[in-house]
């Protein structure tokens, strides 16, 4: 059976499958990196248990969420349908590293919000501004050596190649877009944005399209000579940048990653106004929809929009509202360490977006249920 991601419109060819053996091997490597013995009493079954836990956490990758809403009913119901306090959790994915900053190279740990970084847009040198920073510990890095130099990043850090964005661990024998450091001493004219088709598997993991276009006006492709795994725990940094979500490492073009493989959990509230035919779906289907979109590498903002858009596609309602309240373990366990902090996101479509009174009714019902 083929797998088509209706969120992106792309087709990966086959439905993803969880690799239990590979996951267990990765957990054993993680234990070794932490200085533990996977073979000692008490840890012998841990790799299998943790792998099964991740299979459950990422279960949403292996089922098409739209299938949940395939069965509907014409009940001639035209008033608001609201389901509140649907429990959910989700995760984020890893990334980050040192950069070429405007004014000179700066270690990632010294970068601050507001700093300007160099990047390439359409093959020309541009500036981008750091708007958010995070950091986390990772058990291993890869050292990528090209004909223009070497650098270290996490194995899944996205690098720009002629085939589109590729993870650092997979670029052996490939090419990486690069610009000479002398190009970074000036500010060039603005250029057009990159484009390309979205790749579903890549998009579900990284949250941005794999394809990219470049004119190579001030850049070129350099040969990757080796990619070597460095099994040593390290702190890596991640930057959200605007207007370009990319930055340079030793002149090599990379994409920002701001994820930590830490869960966020909370509650989702979903409401919709059926269309004139009164098309509705089972209430449990709404909880299942949230569950499938949440159980994949995810960010809360994208999760909220994906649930709302799925309802629009499958039920064709007059209006939709989705509100998610969640606590992020990346804020509770690490970094700022503020347990109890909650993030609220919303997505509103159709009548619930254009009608202030309908939207206020839905929000009041959500508040009264808490």
N, C-alpha and C positions, 0 to 999 in steps of 0.2 A: 504494500500500500504506500503510495507517495505521500509525502508530508508537505503541505503548503501552509505557510504562515500568512494568515489573512490579515494580520496586523501590518505586514510589509508588502504583501502581494507576491512574495518570492516562493520558489519551489526548491527545496534542498534535494529532492529525488527520493530519499528514504526517510522514514520516521527515525528520530534519534533513539539510540539504545544505550542504557546505562552499562558501563563496563565494570563489573564488580571486581574482577582480578586486578585491573589497573588501579582502581580506587584503593584496594587493600594495600597494594605495593606503595602507593603514594603516602598512605597513613604510616606504614612502617618506616619510610624514609623520613617523615616528619618527626616520628618518635626518636629516631637516631639523631636527627639534627638538633633535637632538644636535649640530647645527652642521655636518653633513656634506652633501655634494652627491650626491644619488642618481644624477646623470647622469655623474659622473666615471668614468674608466677604473677598473675593478676593482669598481665598485659597481652598474653598470648592470643586471646580472642578479641582484643580491642580493635585491630584493623578491620576485621569483618563486621563488627558491630558499628563502628563509625562509618564504614562504607555504606551499610544499609541505611544509616541515618541520613547520609547525604542523598542516597537514592530517593528517600521519601521527601527530603527538602527540595529536590529538583524535579519532583514527579510531574510538574506542569510542563516540562519540556517534551514529554513522551505522549501527550494527548492533545489534540486540537481543541482549544477552549470553545470554539464555535459549535462543536458537536453537542455541547451541553444544552444549547438553546435550539437544537434542531426540532424538538417537539414543542409545539405551541397549541393553544386552545382559543377558540373564538367564543368568548363568554359575554360579549356585548358590554364589557365593563370599560367605562371611559373616565373613571376617576383615578386619583393617585393610588398607586400600589407602592408600599414602602416596607422594606425589610431592614431592621437596624441591628447593630451590635453583632455583626458576623465576625467571629474571631478569625484572625489571619496572622501569618508571619511570612517574611521573605528574606532574601539575602542580597548582598552586593558582591562584586568580583574585584580582584586585586590590580595594582599598578603604581606607577610613579618613577621619578629618578632625577638626577642632576641636569642642569639646563644651561643654555647660552642666554644670559640676560643682557639687556641693553646697557652698555657701559662696561661689559666684561663678564667672564664666566663666574658663576656664583654657585656654591654648593647648595643642594636642595634644602638642607636644614636651615640655611640662612635666608631663603626667599621669604618675603612677606607679602601679604595682600596689598595690592596696588603696584607691586613691582611689574616692570615691563619685560617681556621675554621676546626673543627673536623666533620667527617661524617662517614657513614658506606657504604662499597662497598662489595657486596657479603657476608655481615655479619661480615666483619672485619673492624677494625678502620683504617681510612685513613685521610689524610689531603687534603683540597681543598682550593683554593685561591680566594678571592673576587676580581672580575674584574670590577664590576660596582655596584653602590648603588643608590637607589631612596627612597623617603619617601612620604607619603600622609596621610591625615586625613581620618579616618573611623568612622562611627557612632556607631559601636558596635563590641565587641570581644566575643569570647567564652573562658571560663576557662575549660580546660580539666584536669581532675584529674585521675591519674592512680595509680596502686599499687606502683609505683616507684616515684611519685611526681606529681606536677601540673604545668601548664604553660598556658599562654594566647596567642591566635593567632586570626586572622580573621576567621570568620565562614567557609570560603571556602579554608582555607589553607590546602594543601595536607599532609596527614600523612600516614606512611607506615603500612599496616595491612596485615594479611594473605590473604585477598582477593585482594590485590594490593593497589594502592594509593586510599585513601578515603578522602573526605573533612571533616574537623574537626567537623562540625556540625552534621555529620552522623556517628560518630564512637562510639556512646553510645552502650555499651554491647559488643564491639569488643575488639581487642587486638592491641597494637602498638609495632613495633620493637624498642628495647631499649638496650643500653649498659651501664654497671656500669661506673660511672665517673672515677674509678681507671684505666679503660682501656685507658683513654685519656691521661695518663701520659707518654706514650711511642709511638713510631712510628713503626707500624708493617710492614710486607712485603706486597707488592702489590698483588692485587687479580683481578680476572676477572670482567668484566662489567656485569651489570644486563641486563635482556632481557624480552621477553614476547610479546604476541600479543597486537596490538594497539586497544584501544577501541574508536570508532569514536566519541560518544558524549563527553566523557571525553577529547579526544584529541582536538576536536574543541574548547573546553573551555580553557583548560590549556596548550595545545601545546606540551605535551609529553605523552608517553604511560601510561595507568593506571596500566598495569600488571608489576610486578617486581619479581625477583628471589633472594633469599638470602640463604646463607649456614648456617647462625646463628652461625658462628665460634666463634665470640666474642660478640654476641648479643643474645637476647631472646625476646619473646613476653610477654608484661605485660598487665594486665587487665585494661580496661577503666572503672572506677567506676562512673564517672559522666561527663556530658558536660553541662555547665551552661552559658546561654546568659548573657553578661555584657553590658547593654545598656548605654555606656558612650563614648562620642567622644574621640578618641585617635589618636596619630600619630604612624603609623606603618612603618617599614623599610623593604626594599626588596633588596636582594643581588643576583647578577649573579655571579656564582662560576665556576671555572675550575680547574682541569679536571672533577670534579664531580659536578653535578647541585643540590646537596643535602647538608644538614647540620643538626647538632644536636641541639635540645632545651632541656636542662636538661637531655641529653642522649637519647632523643626520636628522631627518624629519620623523617625528614620532607623534602619536596621538595621546592626549591626556586620558588617564584612567583614574577614577575617584571612587574606588570600591574596596571593600575590606573583607569579604567573605564572612561578615557578621550579620546576624539576623536583625530584622526589625519586626515587631509584633504589635498587635493592637486590634482595632475593630473597624469594619467597613459598614457603611450605611448606604443602601441603594433604594432609589425611588424612580418610578417611571409612570407616565400617563399613557395608557394604551391608545392606539390609533382608532380611527372611526369604526373599524371592524371589531374592536374590543379584543385584539390579540394579546394574550397573556401567556406566561410560562409558569411552571411549578415553582413555588417559593424556594424549595430546596435547590433548584437549579441555579438560583442567584448565588447561594453560598458556594456551590460547586464551581461556578464561574470565577469567583474571587480566589478560591483555593488554587485553581489551575494556573491563573496568571501570577499568583503570589509565589508558587513553588517553582521558581526559576531564577537565575541571576537577575536581579531586579532593582530598580530605584522606585521610591514611593510615588513620585510625580508621574512616571510612565505607567505604573500599575493602575493608578486612578483613571488615567485617560483610556487605557486599554479596556478596562471594564465598561466604561461609558460607551466607547465606540463599538464594542461587541453587541451591546444592547441595541444600539441604533441600527447596526447591520442586520441583526437577526429578527428583532421584533418590530422595527419601523415605527416606534412610538412617537407621540407628539412631543414628548419631553423626557429628559433623563437627568437625574442628579446622582452623583457618587461622591461621598465624603469618607475619607479614611483618616483615622487618628492612630498614630503608632509611636512607640518608643523604639529608638534605634540603639542597639547594643554598642555600635561604634562610638556613641556619645556616653554610654553608661559604663562600659568596661575599659575604655582606652581613651586617649586624646583628652578631651575636656573633662571626662569623668563626671557627668551630671545625670545620675540616675533619676528617673521620674520625669525627665523632660519629654514632652510629646510634640510630634509634628503633625499638623493637620493640612491635608490637601483636598481639593475639590475639583470636580469636572462637571460642567453643566451643559446640556445640549437642548436644542429646540425650544419649546414653549417655556420650559423651566429656566431658560437663559434670557428669553425676551420678555417674559411676564414677571415683574417684580412681586406681584401678589402671590402667584403660584409658587415662586421660589421661596418667598417668606413662609408660606404655609408648610412646605416641605422641611425647611430648616427648623421651624418651630416644633414640628413633630419629631425631628431627630433630637433636638435638645431635650424635649420632654421625656424621651425614652431613656435618657442617660441617668 
